[in-house]
Amino acid sequence: MEPNRRKSVKREMKIMEKLDHEHIAKLFEVFESHKQVFFIMEFVNGGSLHGYLKMKPNRQMPELEAKFLWR
C-alpha cells in the first residue's frame, strides 16, 4: 500500500475506534495482510446508504425523507 493511503487508513482506524454511538456501526477489530486491511464491523441490516442513494435521481435523498431518517 502506498504511504499516503496507509496513513489515511490508519487515521480512519483511529477515528472509528473512538466512535461510540447507537447509529454508527461499531468497529470490532482490524487486521491486515500484505495487500489489504480488513475492518471487522458490526452487521447493519438493510444495505448501505451509498447503495440506496445510487437508486435515487441525482443520487440525492429528498429533504423530507432525510429529516425522517435522521431526526
Secondary structure as the mmCIF struct_conf table of DSSP 4:
data_model
#
loop_
_struct_conf.conf_type_id
_struct_conf.id
_struct_conf.beg_label_comp_id
_struct_conf.beg_label_asym_id
_struct_conf.beg_label_seq_id
_struct_conf.end_label_comp_id
_struct_conf.end_label_asym_id
_struct_conf.end_label_seq_id
HELX_RH_AL_P HELX_RH_AL_P1 PRO A 3 LYS A 18
TURN_TY1_P TURN_TY1_P1 GLU A 22 HIS A 23
BEND BEND1 ILE A 24 ILE A 24
HELX_LH_PP_P HELX_LH_PP_P1 ALA A 25 LYS A 26
STRN STRN1 LEU A 27 GLU A 32
BEND BEND2 HIS A 34 LYS A 35
STRN STRN2 VAL A 37 MET A 41
TURN_TY1_P TURN_TY1_P2 ASN A 45 GLY A 46
HELX_RH_AL_P HELX_RH_AL_P2 LEU A 49 LYS A 54
TURN_TY1_P TURN_TY1_P3 MET A 55 MET A 55
BEND BEND3 LYS A 56 LYS A 56
HELX_RH_3T_P HELX_RH_3T_P1 PRO A 57 ARG A 59
HELX_RH_AL_P HELX_RH_AL_P3 GLU A 63 LEU A 69
TURN_TY1_P TURN_TY1_P4 TRP A 70 TRP A 70
#
